[in-house]
Amino acid sequence: MVLSRILVLQLLLVPALTFLSFISSEVRNFRILHIDYPKVTFHEGFQGYCNGLMSFVRGWKKEWHCPWIHYVLHAPWTKVSRNCKYTDSFCEDFNEYCSLSQDAFFLTTCERLPLEPPSTCQYNETTSTRRVYLLCSRKYNGEPMYIIGVL
């Protein structure tokens, strides 16, 4: 009897905890890679904000290739995260809930220079104030997991 209860708990609890740890790691990665508030200043040896930031992003993700584009919001986490507290939008392409931010945020867009070799990783920086499309962790009381576009 005890063994069957342990087995049932294991079958129910392990997948639930695995799912929750996945969500929290996605949210944690979003906070680390897409929120920079207040905006940091990189050493001049990086030759600009985006080159320094993308060096950090590649190191955090443990990837050798250079992403083509990366968005960074310069706003407090509380202002960004409230956009995922309730959403009716389901983005089928991502199989997750998504939301268009109510507010416009100060945003840096880092775009890789097109003629550079893939290992060089040189970036152009564009700053703007824009609304963003966020991928959210769930429909109610969710948290942002990714920036899927800007408006």
Backbone as a chain_set.jsonl record, in Angstrom:
{"seq": "MVLSRILVLQLLLVPALTFLSFISSEVRNFRILHIDYPKVTFHEGFQGYCNGLMSFVRGWKKEWHCPWIHYVLHAPWTKVSRNCKYTDSFCEDFNEYCSLSQDAFFLTTCERLPLEPPSTCQYNETTSTRRVYLLCSRKYNGEPMYIIGVL", "coords": {"N": [[0.822, -1.197, 0.0], [1.863, 1.294, 0.883], [4.002, 1.448, -0.851], [2.664, 1.662, -3.312], [1.486, 4.183, -3.04], [3.731, 5.819, -2.928], [4.742, 5.368, -5.472], [2.651, 6.434, -7.06], [2.73, 9.124, -6.224], [5.286, 9.747, -7.118], [4.974, 9.46, -9.875], [3.18, 11.512, -10.402], [4.248, 13.832, -9.201], [6.951, 14.257, -10.073], [6.855, 14.893, -12.943], [5.391, 17.305, -12.712], [7.05, 18.958, -11.127], [9.274, 19.061, -12.79], [8.208, 20.457, -14.979], [7.635, 22.919, -13.727], [10.216, 23.762, -13.033], [11.28, 24.154, -15.568], [9.756, 26.321, -16.513], [10.497, 28.306, -14.662], [13.234, 28.533, -15.237], [13.183, 29.532, -17.837], [11.976, 32.023, -17.424], [13.869, 33.148, -15.709], [16.099, 33.229, -17.429], [15.088, 35.076, -19.281], [14.95, 37.397, -17.702], [17.67, 37.794, -17.209], [18.848, 37.985, -19.772], [17.303, 39.761, -21.304], [16.513, 42.001, -19.887], [17.842, 44.987, -18.894], [18.348, 47.013, -16.615], [19.182, 49.462, -14.332], [20.617, 50.677, -17.421], [23.654, 49.185, -18.326], [27.137, 50.108, -18.687], [29.561, 49.212, -20.941], [33.042, 48.335, -21.119], [35.285, 50.289, -23.086], [36.768, 48.721, -24.81], [35.099, 46.822, -25.879], [33.892, 48.057, -27.975], [31.332, 49.314, -28.125], [27.934, 49.114, -26.847], [26.252, 46.919, -27.694], [28.089, 45.002, -28.691], [29.474, 44.307, -26.352], [27.314, 43.382, -24.778], [26.312, 41.235, -26.334], [28.447, 39.518, -26.263], [28.312, 38.721, -23.612], [25.75, 37.482, -23.692], [26.187, 35.303, -25.454], [28.046, 33.889, -23.93], [26.503, 33.285, -21.649], [24.502, 31.649, -22.727], [26.097, 29.659, -23.62], [26.883, 29.289, -26.305], [28.418, 29.17, -29.506], [27.788, 30.432, -31.871], [26.749, 33.544, -33.398], [23.942, 35.345, -32.582], [21.464, 36.716, -34.803], [19.763, 38.837, -34.153], [18.891, 40.674, -31.223], [16.916, 41.673, -28.508], [16.764, 44.115, -25.952], [15.329, 45.254, -23.012], [15.081, 48.295, -21.251], [13.946, 48.74, -18.575], [12.24, 48.557, -15.396], [11.801, 45.312, -13.892], [9.277, 44.873, -12.732], [7.547, 46.545, -14.166], [7.717, 45.433, -16.725], [6.956, 42.746, -16.353], [4.264, 42.879, -15.562], [2.765, 42.893, -17.847], [2.186, 40.317, -18.539], [0.36, 39.365, -16.762], [-2.313, 38.88, -17.264], [-3.607, 37.394, -20.095], [-5.362, 36.951, -23.116], [-4.523, 36.078, -25.493], [-3.354, 33.527, -27.534], [-0.52, 32.273, -28.876], [-0.122, 30.419, -31.534], [2.076, 29.678, -33.101], [4.134, 29.506, -31.282], [3.098, 27.968, -29.333], [2.296, 28.942, -26.85], [1.057, 31.375, -24.456], [0.725, 34.844, -25.263], [1.491, 38.383, -25.281], [0.876, 41.794, -26.05], [2.664, 44.533, -25.045], [1.331, 47.0, -22.837], [2.513, 49.415, -22.326], [5.037, 51.493, -23.849], [8.453, 50.692, -24.09], [11.805, 51.675, -23.289], [14.177, 50.56, -25.496], [16.81, 48.512, -26.678], [18.027, 47.398, -29.696], [20.006, 44.918, -30.925], [21.726, 44.194, -33.759], [23.316, 41.901, -35.831], [26.139, 42.595, -37.861], [25.852, 42.297, -41.347], [27.861, 41.529, -43.239], [29.954, 40.427, -41.914], [32.067, 37.685, -40.889], [30.685, 34.64, -39.448], [31.9, 34.098, -36.965], [32.892, 36.479, -36.01], [31.121, 38.351, -34.82], [30.122, 41.144, -34.664], [28.157, 43.985, -33.902], [25.435, 46.216, -34.689], [23.862, 48.916, -33.032], [20.654, 49.932, -32.105], [18.569, 52.247, -30.651], [15.36, 52.757, -29.215], [11.953, 53.667, -28.413], [9.507, 51.492, -27.815], [6.594, 49.37, -28.131], [6.309, 45.955, -27.112], [6.034, 42.512, -28.145], [5.398, 39.918, -26.044], [6.24, 36.643, -24.982], [4.496, 34.645, -22.807], [4.474, 32.919, -19.617], [2.138, 31.68, -18.76], [-1.528, 31.846, -18.883], [-2.865, 33.281, -16.777], [-1.477, 35.358, -14.278], [1.099, 35.114, -15.329], [4.575, 35.19, -16.401], [7.029, 37.019, -18.279], [8.781, 35.319, -20.926], [10.111, 35.513, -23.31], [10.98, 37.805, -25.938], [9.102, 38.266, -28.689], [8.754, 39.998, -30.748], [8.54, 43.426, -31.964], [6.643, 46.479, -31.918]], "CA": [[0.0, 0.0, 0.0], [2.759, 2.438, 0.961], [4.773, 1.466, -2.09], [1.814, 2.162, -4.391], [1.323, 5.632, -2.844], [4.99, 6.443, -3.317], [4.804, 5.287, -6.928], [1.692, 7.398, -7.605], [3.286, 10.452, -5.986], [6.433, 9.926, -8.0], [4.477, 9.633, -11.242], [2.501, 12.798, -10.52], [5.048, 14.942, -8.725], [8.165, 14.49, -10.861], [6.568, 15.711, -14.141], [4.956, 18.645, -12.313], [8.235, 19.707, -10.707], [10.097, 19.279, -13.982], [7.557, 21.525, -15.724], [7.822, 24.166, -13.004], [11.613, 24.185, -13.127], [11.457, 24.645, -16.938], [9.178, 27.652, -16.578], [11.293, 29.257, -13.902], [14.504, 28.784, -15.92], [12.891, 30.405, -18.978], [11.75, 33.368, -16.884], [15.17, 33.607, -15.204], [16.903, 33.588, -18.604], [14.535, 36.32, -19.83], [15.39, 38.513, -16.848], [19.112, 37.987, -17.339], [19.261, 38.289, -21.141], [16.478, 40.758, -21.996], [16.256, 43.167, -19.034], [19.067, 45.651, -18.466], [17.889, 48.243, -15.966], [19.54, 50.518, -15.285], [21.48, 50.234, -18.52], [25.076, 49.12, -17.971], [28.112, 50.642, -19.634], [30.645, 48.254, -21.161], [34.38, 48.881, -21.337], [35.44, 50.748, -24.473], [37.373, 47.655, -25.61], [34.038, 46.074, -26.568], [33.485, 48.874, -29.12], [29.9, 49.572, -28.125], [27.06, 48.392, -25.93], [25.783, 45.634, -28.238], [29.187, 44.035, -28.764], [29.68, 43.825, -24.989], [26.144, 42.617, -24.353], [26.198, 39.971, -27.062], [29.496, 38.657, -25.728], [27.714, 38.152, -22.395], [24.642, 36.593, -24.093], [26.776, 34.063, -25.984], [28.637, 33.168, -22.803], [25.431, 32.77, -20.789], [23.841, 30.546, -23.426], [27.134, 28.679, -23.974], [26.774, 29.066, -27.746], [29.513, 29.792, -30.257], [27.318, 31.242, -33.0], [26.304, 34.904, -33.098], [22.545, 35.571, -32.96], [21.275, 37.81, -35.756], [19.091, 39.98, -33.516], [18.61, 40.497, -29.796], [16.245, 42.828, -27.932], [16.99, 44.334, -24.523], [14.468, 46.286, -22.439], [15.696, 49.078, -20.179], [12.813, 49.082, -17.708], [12.191, 47.681, -14.227], [11.131, 44.016, -14.06], [7.861, 44.967, -12.337], [6.79, 47.153, -15.274], [7.692, 44.502, -17.856], [6.246, 41.509, -16.013], [2.813, 43.06, -15.412], [2.119, 42.679, -19.147], [1.819, 38.902, -18.665], [-0.506, 38.969, -15.64], [-3.527, 38.312, -17.859], [-3.615, 37.489, -21.552], [-6.284, 36.07, -23.832], [-3.91, 35.729, -26.767], [-2.564, 32.303, -27.605], [0.298, 32.297, -30.093], [-0.003, 29.031, -31.973], [3.428, 29.422, -33.606], [5.013, 29.231, -30.151], [2.36, 27.088, -28.426], [2.31, 29.62, -25.544], [0.316, 32.631, -24.408], [1.549, 35.998, -25.589], [0.867, 39.651, -24.935], [1.467, 43.035, -26.532], [2.786, 45.388, -23.861], [0.491, 48.196, -22.779], [3.403, 50.566, -22.35], [6.23, 51.448, -24.692], [9.658, 50.595, -23.268], [13.088, 52.017, -23.885], [14.611, 49.286, -26.047], [17.991, 48.457, -27.538], [18.042, 46.291, -30.641], [21.355, 44.592, -31.388], [21.665, 43.435, -35.011], [24.636, 41.505, -36.311], [26.53, 43.16, -39.149], [25.617, 41.227, -42.329], [29.002, 41.102, -44.042], [30.988, 39.881, -41.037], [32.048, 36.22, -40.754], [29.871, 34.238, -38.302], [32.638, 34.047, -35.699], [33.348, 37.814, -35.629], [30.106, 38.849, -33.88], [30.064, 42.597, -34.538], [26.744, 44.365, -33.875], [24.93, 47.579, -34.715], [22.957, 49.212, -31.923], [19.575, 50.875, -32.368], [17.74, 52.478, -29.475], [14.042, 53.305, -29.532], [10.913, 53.434, -27.415], [8.546, 50.692, -28.579], [5.826, 48.315, -27.474], [6.893, 44.66, -27.455], [5.257, 41.277, -28.022], [6.041, 39.038, -25.069], [5.787, 35.274, -24.774], [4.206, 34.568, -21.372], [4.561, 31.567, -19.067], [0.777, 31.116, -18.654], [-2.607, 32.789, -19.157], [-3.086, 34.13, -15.607], [-0.304, 35.547, -13.417], [2.289, 34.626, -16.009], [5.751, 36.046, -16.442], [7.632, 37.003, -19.619], [9.806, 34.309, -21.202], [10.843, 35.828, -24.53], [10.463, 38.896, -26.771], [8.904, 37.679, -30.018], [8.695, 41.044, -31.757], [8.31, 44.805, -31.52], [5.637, 47.202, -32.689]], "C": [[0.873, 1.272, 0.0], [3.562, 2.572, -0.329], [3.951, 2.015, -3.252], [1.599, 3.663, -4.265], [2.59, 6.374, -3.269], [5.12, 6.458, -4.839], [3.876, 6.307, -7.572], [2.221, 8.821, -7.415], [4.456, 10.744, -6.919], [5.98, 10.177, -9.44], [3.805, 10.982, -11.442], [3.414, 13.976, -10.208], [6.261, 15.251, -9.606], [7.864, 15.269, -12.14], [6.152, 17.135, -13.791], [6.156, 19.495, -11.913], [9.16, 19.989, -11.874], [9.525, 20.423, -14.808], [7.792, 22.868, -15.052], [9.265, 24.657, -13.082], [11.922, 24.711, -14.528], [10.949, 26.079, -17.043], [10.068, 28.651, -15.848], [12.643, 29.528, -14.581], [14.292, 29.673, -17.145], [12.703, 31.845, -18.52], [13.071, 33.953, -16.388], [16.067, 34.027, -16.368], [16.406, 34.88, -19.242], [15.036, 37.512, -19.024], [16.865, 38.822, -17.04], [19.495, 38.501, -18.727], [18.498, 39.424, -21.808], [16.097, 41.964, -21.146], [17.603, 43.729, -18.599], [18.663, 47.014, -17.907], [18.539, 48.361, -14.61], [20.576, 50.019, -16.294], [22.947, 50.29, -18.108], [25.93, 49.773, -19.058], [29.25, 49.64, -19.733], [31.961, 48.998, -21.391], [34.54, 49.231, -22.816], [36.082, 49.702, -25.381], [36.344, 46.812, -26.359], [33.541, 46.8, -27.813], [31.968, 48.985, -29.227], [29.113, 48.651, -27.206], [26.696, 47.007, -26.459], [26.897, 44.6, -28.345], [29.495, 43.465, -27.383], [28.54, 42.941, -24.522], [26.081, 41.257, -25.038], [27.316, 39.008, -26.69], [28.991, 37.967, -24.459], [26.623, 37.139, -22.738], [25.186, 35.258, -24.597], [27.393, 33.237, -24.867], [27.589, 32.551, -21.899], [24.756, 31.56, -21.426], [24.796, 29.412, -23.772], [27.021, 28.27, -25.436], [27.92, 29.775, -28.455], [28.998, 30.702, -31.359], [26.77, 32.587, -32.518], [24.843, 35.064, -33.513], [22.426, 36.768, -33.906], [20.695, 39.042, -35.089], [18.813, 39.64, -32.058], [18.017, 41.797, -29.27], [16.528, 42.9, -26.437], [16.11, 45.494, -24.068], [15.194, 46.98, -21.293], [14.566, 49.637, -19.316], [12.822, 48.139, -16.514], [11.391, 46.41, -14.511], [9.645, 44.125, -13.742], [7.014, 45.557, -13.457], [6.674, 46.209, -16.469], [6.801, 43.308, -17.529], [4.737, 41.689, -15.883], [2.058, 42.871, -16.729], [1.721, 41.229, -19.378], [0.893, 38.445, -17.538], [-1.839, 38.407, -16.121], [-3.437, 38.492, -19.369], [-4.602, 36.488, -22.139], [-5.67, 35.551, -25.127], [-3.074, 34.462, -26.652], [-1.83, 32.316, -28.94], [0.58, 30.865, -30.528], [1.391, 28.696, -32.492], [4.388, 29.015, -32.495], [4.384, 28.262, -29.148], [2.388, 27.623, -26.989], [1.397, 30.837, -25.622], [1.27, 33.784, -24.686], [0.772, 37.275, -25.33], [1.618, 40.791, -25.609], [1.504, 43.984, -25.343], [1.872, 46.606, -23.972], [1.34, 49.457, -22.928], [4.494, 50.38, -23.395], [7.435, 51.474, -23.759], [10.857, 51.119, -24.038], [13.761, 50.699, -24.246], [15.896, 49.463, -26.84], [17.869, 47.218, -28.407], [19.472, 46.113, -31.128], [21.228, 43.711, -32.626], [23.075, 43.151, -35.505], [24.918, 42.13, -37.676], [26.492, 42.06, -40.206], [26.856, 40.713, -43.053], [30.141, 40.508, -43.208], [30.926, 38.353, -41.04], [31.295, 35.825, -39.476], [30.6, 34.254, -36.964], [33.064, 35.431, -35.194], [32.407, 38.474, -34.624], [30.194, 40.349, -33.64], [28.614, 43.03, -34.724], [26.543, 45.855, -34.03], [23.936, 47.73, -33.573], [21.925, 50.234, -32.367], [18.76, 51.019, -31.091], [16.432, 53.13, -29.905], [13.134, 53.112, -28.322], [9.768, 52.757, -28.147], [7.738, 49.796, -27.652], [6.381, 46.973, -27.964], [5.865, 43.541, -27.32], [6.036, 40.332, -27.124], [5.422, 37.657, -25.092], [5.664, 35.098, -23.27], [4.17, 33.117, -20.895], [3.199, 30.905, -18.903], [-0.25, 32.226, -18.842], [-2.826, 33.774, -18.012], [-1.832, 34.167, -14.749], [0.968, 34.963, -14.03], [3.436, 35.618, -15.902], [6.366, 35.959, -17.838], [8.736, 35.958, -19.741], [10.654, 34.678, -22.412], [10.202, 37.037, -25.215], [10.337, 38.33, -28.181], [8.77, 38.723, -31.12], [8.468, 42.406, -31.139], [7.3, 45.47, -32.436], [6.074, 48.643, -32.842]], "O": [[0.645, 2.196, -0.781], [3.771, 3.676, -0.832], [4.475, 2.752, -4.088], [1.535, 4.357, -5.28], [2.519, 7.431, -3.895], [5.559, 7.451, -5.42], [4.265, 6.976, -8.529], [2.165, 9.632, -8.339], [4.592, 11.851, -7.439], [6.549, 11.018, -10.136], [3.855, 11.539, -12.538], [3.355, 15.004, -10.882], [6.552, 16.421, -9.851], [8.565, 16.244, -12.414], [6.519, 18.076, -14.495], [6.256, 20.648, -12.331], [9.769, 21.057, -11.935], [10.275, 21.272, -15.289], [8.112, 23.85, -15.721], [9.499, 25.861, -13.188], [12.74, 25.619, -14.672], [11.627, 26.947, -17.594], [10.356, 29.727, -16.373], [13.146, 30.649, -14.507], [15.154, 30.495, -17.456], [13.206, 32.776, -19.15], [13.358, 35.127, -16.625], [16.722, 35.067, -16.3], [17.21, 35.695, -19.695], [15.489, 38.509, -19.586], [17.264, 39.987, -17.033], [20.369, 39.359, -18.849], [18.986, 39.999, -22.781], [15.42, 42.867, -21.638], [18.412, 43.019, -18.003], [18.639, 48.019, -18.617], [18.451, 47.433, -13.807], [21.308, 49.063, -16.037], [23.424, 51.308, -17.607], [25.49, 49.958, -20.193], [29.839, 49.262, -18.72], [31.967, 50.155, -21.81], [33.996, 48.551, -23.687], [35.953, 49.788, -26.603], [36.67, 46.165, -27.354], [32.835, 46.205, -28.627], [31.396, 48.773, -30.296], [29.564, 47.565, -26.841], [26.823, 46.02, -25.734], [26.652, 43.417, -28.105], [29.749, 42.267, -27.254], [28.764, 41.88, -23.941], [25.825, 40.243, -24.39], [27.141, 37.794, -26.796], [29.218, 36.774, -24.261], [26.57, 36.061, -22.147], [24.693, 34.2, -24.206], [27.273, 32.012, -24.863], [27.755, 31.425, -21.43], [24.473, 30.569, -20.752], [24.363, 28.331, -24.171], [27.056, 27.087, -25.774], [28.338, 30.857, -28.044], [29.684, 31.646, -31.749], [26.378, 32.73, -31.36], [24.533, 34.93, -34.696], [23.203, 37.719, -33.813], [21.08, 40.166, -35.411], [18.54, 38.493, -31.705], [18.531, 42.882, -29.54], [16.532, 41.883, -25.743], [16.135, 46.575, -24.655], [15.84, 46.333, -20.468], [14.276, 50.833, -19.328], [13.357, 47.034, -16.606], [10.426, 46.43, -15.276], [8.83, 43.514, -14.434], [5.884, 45.119, -13.675], [5.648, 46.188, -17.149], [5.978, 42.908, -18.352], [3.995, 40.726, -16.078], [0.838, 42.706, -16.722], [0.987, 40.938, -20.323], [0.668, 37.245, -17.381], [-2.428, 37.553, -15.458], [-3.217, 39.598, -19.862], [-4.667, 35.334, -21.716], [-6.241, 34.679, -25.782], [-2.205, 34.345, -25.788], [-2.452, 32.364, -30.001], [1.429, 30.187, -29.948], [1.849, 27.563, -32.346], [5.341, 28.272, -32.731], [5.053, 27.791, -28.227], [2.491, 26.854, -26.034], [1.013, 31.274, -26.707], [2.461, 33.712, -24.386], [-0.45, 37.254, -25.177], [2.844, 40.757, -25.724], [0.478, 44.213, -24.703], [1.671, 47.16, -25.052], [0.936, 50.428, -23.567], [4.828, 49.258, -23.774], [7.438, 52.191, -22.759], [10.923, 51.024, -25.263], [13.901, 49.818, -23.397], [16.056, 50.435, -27.579], [17.635, 46.118, -27.905], [20.074, 47.038, -31.673], [20.685, 42.609, -32.553], [23.915, 44.048, -35.584], [24.04, 42.185, -38.537], [27.05, 40.985, -39.983], [26.885, 39.546, -43.445], [31.177, 40.13, -43.754], [29.844, 37.783, -41.18], [31.271, 36.598, -38.517], [29.961, 34.412, -35.924], [33.545, 35.55, -34.067], [32.87, 39.097, -33.668], [30.33, 40.775, -32.493], [27.915, 42.512, -35.595], [27.355, 46.66, -33.573], [23.253, 46.775, -33.2], [22.268, 51.272, -32.934], [18.314, 50.025, -30.518], [16.397, 53.941, -30.831], [13.509, 52.474, -27.339], [9.127, 53.368, -29.001], [8.153, 49.504, -26.531], [6.865, 46.869, -29.091], [4.953, 43.61, -26.496], [7.184, 39.99, -27.405], [4.204, 37.522, -25.209], [6.612, 35.368, -22.533], [3.875, 32.204, -21.667], [3.115, 29.677, -18.908], [0.105, 33.401, -18.948], [-2.959, 34.974, -18.248], [-1.198, 33.137, -14.518], [1.803, 34.391, -13.33], [3.285, 36.725, -15.387], [6.236, 34.933, -18.507], [9.515, 35.734, -18.814], [11.788, 34.216, -22.537], [8.999, 37.257, -25.076], [11.336, 37.959, -28.799], [8.682, 38.374, -32.297], [8.232, 42.525, -29.936], [7.127, 45.069, -33.588], [5.369, 49.439, -33.462]]}, "num_chains": 1, "name": "protein.A"}
